[in-house]
Amino acid sequence: MSEEQEVPFVVVDDHPSMRTGLRAVLEGAEGFRCAGEAGTVAELRKLVDKKQPRLILMDVNLPESSGFDVFTCIPSRREEHELSRQGPAVLFVSMFLKPNYIVKAVGLGAMGYVAKDSSAEIIRQAARTVCEGHHYFGPLATDALVEWVRSVPNAGGLVQNNAYNGLSEREREVFLLLAKGKEVPQISKELYISRKTVLNYRKAILQRLGLESVFELKAFAEEMGII
């Protein structure tokens, strides 16, 4: 493979030995060439402007700033309908595998997340996958994501409350509008039903959920992760 066909990558970590190790892992795989190393986001910013890497291997814990600040250095991928081939893919390689870290990374635009002690093959596979425009999560990162999804009350549209799940589709529509602070006349107009019907739905919903007021309904909705 020619140099023009190789993927230029940058390694960002505040530990020189870690940078050397990650660099060796990818340089030992066909199709990659190192375009530079950085120990801080400030150093990375200069590299991105000068070297225009297609892949950034990023640590989370850095001096002076967070590794999440990498996204201030590169074009956003989140607003594109298709992944930009111009902006570099960000692959986090970190010892921090807390679900909130991984979720935040994904939300900001990361294409992958693997543990620092992952095997060379996993890191290489992750690098290849994210450079092809797909997401990749190492086994431990995947476990952390699953843990997070299962902890979200409304994940997949499922609310962990039997009374709520027993509401009809129309009752859920009225419930949601009430939870969002809509008044009876607004709901009546939006759903094309009479105000009396809205009042009947509201009364029935409160009774079925064991609530005393719309104020309690809003609190319930927030607690269950519905809004």
C-alpha positions in Angstrom: 0.0 0.0 0.0 1.4 3.4 -1.0 1.8 6.3 1.5 -1.0 8.1 -0.2 -3.4 5.2 0.5 -2.3 4.8 4.2 -4.4 6.3 6.9 -2.5 9.1 8.8 -3.2 8.9 12.5 -2.4 10.9 15.6 -2.0 9.5 19.1 -3.0 11.8 22.0 -1.9 10.7 25.6 0.0 12.5 28.3 2.1 9.4 28.9 4.9 9.1 26.3 5.2 5.3 26.8 1.5 4.9 26.1 1.8 7.0 22.9 4.8 4.9 21.8 2.8 1.6 22.5 -0.3 2.7 20.5 1.8 4.0 17.7 3.7 0.7 17.5 0.4 -1.2 17.4 -1.0 0.7 14.4 2.3 1.0 12.6 2.5 -2.7 12.8 -0.7 -3.0 10.8 -0.9 -2.5 7.1 -2.6 0.7 6.0 -1.6 3.1 8.8 1.1 5.7 9.3 1.7 7.9 12.3 1.3 11.6 11.5 2.3 12.7 15.0 1.9 12.5 18.7 0.4 15.0 21.3 0.3 15.2 25.0 -2.4 17.9 25.3 -5.4 19.1 23.3 -3.4 22.3 22.5 -0.7 20.2 20.8 -3.3 18.2 19.0 -4.9 21.3 17.6 -1.6 22.2 15.9 -1.2 18.7 14.5 -4.7 18.6 13.1 -4.2 21.9 11.2 -0.8 20.8 9.9 -1.1 17.1 9.3 -4.8 16.6 8.7 -5.1 13.1 10.2 -7.9 10.8 9.3 -7.8 9.1 12.7 -7.2 10.3 16.3 -6.5 7.9 19.1 -7.6 9.9 22.1 -7.2 9.6 25.9 -9.8 11.0 28.2 -7.7 12.2 31.1 -5.3 14.9 29.9 -3.5 17.7 31.7 -5.0 21.2 31.4 -8.2 19.9 29.7 -10.4 16.9 29.0 -9.9 14.6 26.1 -13.5 15.4 25.2 -12.2 18.8 24.1 -10.8 17.0 21.0 -14.1 17.9 19.3 -13.2 21.6 19.5 -10.4 20.8 17.2 -12.2 19.0 14.4 -15.3 19.5 12.3 -18.5 18.1 13.8 -19.8 14.8 12.5 -23.1 14.9 14.3 -24.8 17.4 11.9 -24.0 15.4 8.8 -26.5 13.0 7.3 -23.5 10.9 6.3 -20.2 10.7 8.1 -17.8 13.2 6.7 -14.7 11.7 5.1 -12.9 15.0 5.6 -12.9 15.2 9.4 -10.9 12.7 11.4 -12.6 9.8 13.2 -12.0 9.9 17.0 -11.3 6.6 18.7 -11.0 6.9 22.5 -8.5 4.6 24.1 -8.9 5.0 27.9 -8.7 3.3 31.2 -11.9 5.1 32.2 -14.8 2.9 31.2 -17.6 4.5 33.2 -20.9 4.5 31.2 -21.3 8.2 31.5 -17.8 8.7 29.9 -18.7 6.5 27.0 -22.1 8.0 26.4 -20.7 11.5 26.5 -18.0 10.5 24.0 -20.6 9.1 21.6 -22.8 12.1 22.1 -20.0 14.4 21.1 -19.2 12.5 18.0 -16.7 9.7 18.9 -16.7 6.8 16.5 -15.3 4.3 19.0 -14.2 3.5 22.5 -11.8 0.8 23.8 -9.9 0.0 27.0 -6.3 0.9 27.2 -5.3 -2.6 28.0 -7.1 -4.0 25.0 -5.2 -6.4 22.8 -3.3 -5.1 19.7 -5.8 -6.9 17.5 -8.8 -5.1 19.1 -7.2 -1.7 18.8 -6.3 -2.4 15.1 -9.8 -3.7 14.4 -11.3 -0.6 16.1 -9.1 1.7 14.1 -10.0 0.0 10.8 -13.7 0.0 11.7 -14.0 3.7 12.6 -12.0 4.7 9.5 -14.6 2.9 7.4 -17.3 5.1 8.9 -18.7 2.6 11.4 -18.7 2.6 15.2 -16.7 0.2 17.3 -16.7 -0.5 21.1 -14.4 -2.9 22.8 -15.9 -5.6 25.0 -15.6 -3.7 28.3 -16.9 -0.5 26.7 -19.9 -2.5 25.3 -20.6 -3.9 28.7 -20.6 -0.4 30.1 -23.0 0.8 27.4 -25.4 -2.0 28.1 -25.3 -1.2 31.8 -26.2 2.4 31.0 -29.0 1.5 28.7 -30.6 -0.9 31.2 -30.4 1.9 33.9 -32.4 4.4 31.8 -36.0 4.2 32.9 -37.5 4.9 29.5 -34.9 3.1 27.3 -36.5 1.7 24.2 -39.8 3.4 25.1 -40.4 1.1 28.0 -41.3 2.7 31.3 -40.8 0.6 34.4 -44.3 1.2 35.8 -47.2 -1.2 35.2 -49.8 1.4 35.7 -48.3 3.7 33.0 -47.8 0.8 30.6 -51.5 0.0 31.0 -52.6 3.4 29.6 -54.1 3.4 26.2 -52.3 5.1 23.3 -54.6 8.1 23.5 -54.2 8.3 27.2 -50.4 8.4 26.7 -50.8 11.2 24.2 -52.8 13.2 26.7 -50.3 12.3 29.5 -47.4 13.5 27.5 -49.0 16.8 26.7 -49.9 17.4 30.3 -46.4 16.5 31.4 -45.1 19.1 28.9 -47.2 21.7 30.6 -49.9 22.0 28.0 -53.3 23.4 29.2 -56.6 21.7 28.5 -57.6 24.1 25.6 -54.3 23.5 23.9 -54.6 19.7 24.2 -58.1 19.9 22.9 -57.0 21.8 19.8 -53.9 19.7 19.2 -55.7 16.3 19.5 -59.0 17.5 17.9 -61.1 16.4 20.8 -63.4 18.4 23.1 -62.2 20.0 26.3 -64.6 17.8 28.2 -63.0 14.7 26.7 -59.5 16.0 27.7 -60.8 16.6 31.3 -62.1 13.0 31.3 -58.8 11.7 30.1 -56.9 13.7 32.7 -59.1 12.4 35.5 -58.8 8.8 34.4 -55.0 9.1 33.9 -54.5 10.6 37.4 -56.6 7.9 39.0 -54.9 5.0 37.2 -51.5 6.3 38.1 -52.5 7.1 41.7 -51.7 10.7 41.4 -53.5 13.7 42.9 -52.6 16.5 40.5 -51.0 17.5 37.2 -48.0 18.7 39.3 -47.5 15.2 40.5 -48.0 13.9 37.0 -45.1 16.1 35.8 -42.9 14.8 38.6 -43.8 11.3 37.7 -42.9 11.8 34.0 -39.5 13.2 35.0 -38.8 10.4 37.4 -39.7 7.8 34.8 -37.6 9.4 32.2 -40.6 10.1 29.9 -39.7 13.7 29.4 
